[in-house]
Amino acid sequence: MTGRLRHYVCGSTSHDVGAMFRGAPHGVREFPSGVFLYDAAGGRRVLFDTGYATGEWHTGWRGAVYRRLLPPDVRDTDDVAARLRADGVDPASVSHVVLSHLHPDHVGGVRRFPHATFVLSAGHERTLSAPRLRAGVLTGLFPTWFPYAERLVLDDEAFSTVEVGGTALRAHDLLGDGSYLVVDLPGHADGHLGALIDGRVLLAGDAAWGSDLVHASGNLRALPRAVQHDADLYAATARSLSEIAASGIRVVCSHDPLEAKELLS
């Protein structure tokens, strides 16, 4: 398996780490919103998440609350389609879009991919059918065509158990050749997904705030703990990520400040 995996930053937010984790020193840290493009065999391209939406958000009072609690920093150049074009990639060439979950910093660019197949979990579908404020979903960020878009919804039967660095995970072989395994990383959101790329890089989405913060995931303060879909599962998933990283597989979280664009070189 010799694919190509690229990383793009599509907006960011900033938080005081000490206000998020018990025992952590206070200090504001920027958390970029990462998007990951995999070039697979046969010309297929899989995008993992889509970053923040640029321009005006038509998301009502829920959006105002979100932006107050998690203020985004988004420029026009942060648009996922603009990032791809600047790197010589036609957004229309993306065949699949895997959404780790449905929070605004991950779905803002969905509107740029009307012809892609969207890979969702059954948990995503549950959230979309009955969006609640605590779930952090702003339905106004989704285009009107999204309910009719081509989609692959992964229910329990779509997953099988595989060993990733000696740790058992539930996985779905998206492309049929083992190069792109969509994995179940529960806790942060209902049906939260990650992806194991070429057996070498695990895209962990928001299963932790950062690969260097995985160890702190069990020490969330009251408010960040309350907004997790299942805080106990979130902590258990973090322990799995630690084990996988210790095996030599690179764990990359969506908010990691990565310097390199190429992740498989």
TAJOJO-V301471 format. One line per field, one symbol per residue. ss: DSSP state (H for helix, E for strand, - for the rest). phi: phi as a letter, one per 20 degrees, with the letter a starting at -180 (. if undefined). burial: b if it has 24 or more other ideal C-beta (glycine too) atoms within 12 Angstrom, else e. A space follows every 10 residues. Layout:
ss = ???
phi = ???
burial = ???
This chain:
ss = ---EEEEEEE EEEEEEHHHH E------EEE EEEEEEEEE- HHH-EEEE-- ---------H HHHHHHHHH- -EE--HHH-H HHHHHH---- HHH--EEE-- ---HHHH--H HH----EEEE EHHHHHHHH- --HHH---HH H----HHH-- EEEE-HHH-E EEEE--EEEE EEE------E EEEE------ --EEEEE--- EEE------- HHHHHHHHHE -HHHHH---- HHHHHHHHHH HHHHHH---E EE-------- -E---
phi = .ceccddcdc nabcbeffee cfneffrfce dfeeccdded fmmfcdddmc mfeemfeecm fffffgfffc fedcdgfegf ffffffdndf gfefeccedf adfgfcdfdg fecfdeeedc dffgfffffb fdgffmddff eeffeffdff bddeegffdc ecedlndfce ccefdncnfc dedecfpfbf mgdcbedlmc cdedldfbfa fedgfefedf fgffffeffb fffgffffff fffffffoff dcefdfeeee eeddf
burial = eebbbbbbbb bbbebebeeb beebeeeebe bbbbbbbbbb eeebbbbbbb bbbbeebebe ebbeebbeeb ebebeeebbb bbbbeeeebe bebbbbbbbb bbbbbbbbbb bbbeebbbbb bbbbbebbee beeebbbbbb bbeeebeebe bbbbeeeebe eeebbebebb bbbbbeeebb bbbbbbbbbb bbbbbbbbbb bbbbbbbbbb bbbbebbbbb beebeebbbe bebbbbbbeb bbbbbeeebb bbbbbbebee eebbe
